[in-house]
Amino acid sequence: MNAVLWDVDGTLLLNSAVAGRLYDRAITEVTGARPSGRRPNEHGKTDAQILTERLADLGLDAGLLPTVRERLDALSADAYTGEAARRTAPGVERAVTAVAAAGWRNGLLTGNSPARIRAKFASAGLDSGLFDEPLWFTGEATPVRADLARRARAAVPHGELVIVGDTPSDGEAAAAAGIPFLGVTTGAFDAAVLREAGAVLVLPDLVAGLDDLLTALARLDR
């Protein structure tokens, strides 16, 4: 079995300008504490990492993570409407369909939880059924993104895997598990940064870069 493991935010879906607010709201509703609103660059971090860091910043017990995470999932169920509605990145559905037609399975490697993935996809009109759920490697419980790539490699010990993402964290995770990383510049980082993070190929988007993506997969499948 060969599989492409797609990142979600910045790769399949365009980033949202209001993305960080739900984390703060979940923490406040569980603990009563109000985060400062200061948000350093969190692109590429898992939900667990973001929540753990924000709890620590408030001096709160990391043991609150499971409860805050559950509240985040609940808030996400109907959060992506109006200005917070998500949009697919250019060429996503065609690219995912073409990958499947080339004999590769489509999976996910993302910092989001399954519940948040489904809510975001529904908001953007992207069918979650296009992605094989046994190949969803999600970051709601681990603050270390590389752990997700290592889980993926353990789940598919003999087939070819490729990670497609838009952040250096995707490249670092891929390297930790010996998986090729293909970058796409539809997120927050440019091609030079992604190449420095180990990308063997950088695509401008999934429209202009689709042929190159399919060529790269064909070479790996030899």
C-alpha positions in Angstrom: 0.0 0.0 0.0 1.2 3.5 -0.9 -0.3 6.6 0.6 0.0 10.4 0.4 -0.5 11.9 3.9 -1.9 15.4 3.5 -1.7 18.2 6.0 -5.0 20.1 6.5 -4.5 23.8 7.3 -2.5 25.7 4.6 -2.4 22.6 2.4 -5.9 21.2 1.8 -7.6 24.3 3.3 -6.5 27.9 3.2 -5.4 29.3 6.6 -7.9 31.3 8.6 -7.2 34.7 10.1 -9.3 33.8 13.1 -8.0 30.3 13.7 -6.5 30.9 17.1 -9.5 32.2 18.9 -11.1 28.8 19.5 -8.2 27.6 21.5 -8.5 30.6 23.8 -12.2 30.2 24.1 -11.9 26.5 25.0 -9.3 27.3 27.7 -11.5 30.1 29.2 -14.7 28.0 29.3 -12.9 25.2 31.1 -10.7 27.1 33.5 -12.1 30.6 33.7 -8.6 32.0 32.8 -8.4 34.4 29.9 -5.3 33.9 27.6 -3.5 37.1 26.7 -4.4 36.9 23.0 -0.7 36.9 22.0 -0.2 34.3 19.4 3.3 33.5 18.2 3.7 31.6 15.0 1.7 28.4 15.6 1.6 27.1 12.0 2.5 23.4 12.0 1.9 22.8 15.7 -0.5 20.1 16.8 -3.7 21.0 18.8 -2.1 19.4 21.8 1.0 21.5 21.5 -0.9 24.7 21.1 -3.1 24.0 24.1 -0.3 22.8 26.3 1.8 25.9 25.6 -1.2 28.2 26.2 -2.0 26.4 29.5 1.6 26.7 30.6 1.7 30.4 29.7 -1.3 30.8 32.1 0.4 28.8 34.8 -2.2 26.1 34.5 -1.8 22.3 35.0 -1.1 20.4 31.8 -3.4 17.7 33.2 -6.3 20.0 32.0 -5.4 19.2 28.4 -8.0 16.3 27.8 -10.9 18.4 29.2 -9.8 21.5 27.2 -9.4 19.4 24.1 -12.9 18.0 24.4 -14.3 21.5 24.7 -12.3 22.6 21.7 -13.9 19.7 19.7 -17.3 20.7 20.9 -16.8 24.4 20.0 -15.5 23.4 16.5 -18.7 21.6 15.6 -20.4 24.8 14.5 -17.6 27.3 14.6 -16.7 27.5 10.9 -19.4 29.8 9.6 -19.4 33.4 8.4 -16.0 34.9 8.4 -14.6 31.7 10.0 -15.8 29.5 7.1 -13.0 27.5 5.6 -12.1 27.3 1.9 -10.2 24.7 0.0 -6.8 25.6 -1.5 -6.7 25.7 -5.3 -6.9 22.4 -7.0 -7.4 20.2 -3.9 -10.3 17.9 -5.1 -8.7 17.3 -8.5 -5.4 16.6 -6.9 -6.8 14.1 -4.4 -8.8 12.4 -7.1 -5.7 12.2 -9.3 -3.6 10.7 -6.5 -6.2 8.0 -6.0 -6.4 7.3 -9.7 -2.6 6.8 -9.7 -3.0 4.0 -7.3 -2.2 5.8 -4.1 -4.4 6.1 -1.0 -5.1 9.5 0.5 -4.6 9.9 4.2 -4.0 12.8 6.6 -1.2 13.8 8.9 -2.4 16.9 10.7 -2.3 18.6 14.1 -6.1 18.7 14.3 -8.4 16.1 15.9 -10.8 14.0 13.7 -13.8 16.1 15.0 -12.1 19.3 13.9 -11.1 17.9 10.6 -14.7 16.9 9.8 -16.0 20.3 10.9 -13.5 22.2 8.8 -14.0 19.9 5.7 -17.8 20.3 6.0 -17.4 24.1 6.2 -15.3 24.1 3.0 -17.4 21.6 1.2 -14.6 19.0 1.0 -15.8 15.4 1.4 -13.9 13.7 4.3 -14.7 10.4 2.6 -12.0 11.2 0.0 -9.4 10.4 2.8 -9.1 6.8 4.2 -9.8 7.1 7.9 -7.4 4.3 8.9 -4.7 6.6 7.5 -5.7 9.7 9.6 -2.7 10.5 11.9 -4.0 13.3 14.1 -2.4 15.5 16.7 -5.1 16.1 19.4 -3.2 14.0 22.0 0.5 14.6 21.2 2.5 17.9 21.3 5.1 16.3 19.0 4.3 16.3 15.4 7.1 13.9 14.5 5.2 11.3 16.6 2.4 11.3 14.0 4.9 10.5 11.2 6.4 7.7 13.2 2.9 6.3 13.8 2.3 6.5 10.1 5.5 4.7 9.3 4.7 1.9 11.8 1.2 1.5 10.4 2.6 1.2 6.8 5.9 -0.5 7.3 6.5 -1.6 3.8 4.6 0.7 1.4 5.7 4.1 0.2 4.5 7.1 2.1 4.7 10.8 1.2 3.9 13.8 3.4 2.5 16.9 1.6 2.4 20.0 3.8 3.0 23.7 4.0 5.2 24.2 7.1 8.8 23.3 8.2 7.2 21.2 10.9 5.8 18.9 8.2 9.4 18.5 6.9 10.8 17.8 10.4 8.1 15.2 11.1 8.8 13.5 7.7 12.5 13.4 8.3 12.0 11.9 11.8 10.2 8.9 10.1 12.3 8.7 6.9 9.3 9.8 4.8 9.8 12.1 1.7 8.3 15.6 2.2 6.7 17.5 -0.6 6.1 21.2 0.2 3.3 23.4 -1.1 3.4 27.2 -0.7 -0.4 27.8 -0.2 0.3 28.3 3.5 2.5 30.6 5.6 5.9 29.7 4.2 7.7 30.2 0.9 9.6 27.7 -1.2 13.0 28.5 0.2 11.9 27.8 3.8 10.3 24.5 2.8 13.4 23.4 0.8 15.5 24.2 3.9 13.1 22.0 5.9 13.9 19.1 3.6 11.3 19.2 0.9 12.3 17.1 -2.1 9.9 19.1 -4.3 8.0 22.4 -3.7 4.7 23.0 -5.5 3.3 26.6 -5.9 -0.1 25.1 -5.4 -2.0 21.9 -6.4 -3.1 23.4 -9.8 0.3 24.4 -11.2 2.0 21.6 -9.3 -0.2 18.7 -10.0 1.8 17.2 -12.8 5.0 17.5 -10.8 3.3 15.8 -7.8 2.1 12.9 -9.9 5.5 12.5 -11.5 7.1 12.4 -8.1 4.7 9.7 -7.0 5.4 7.7 -10.1 9.1 7.8 -9.4 8.6 6.6 -5.8 6.3 3.8 -7.0 9.0 2.1 -9.1 
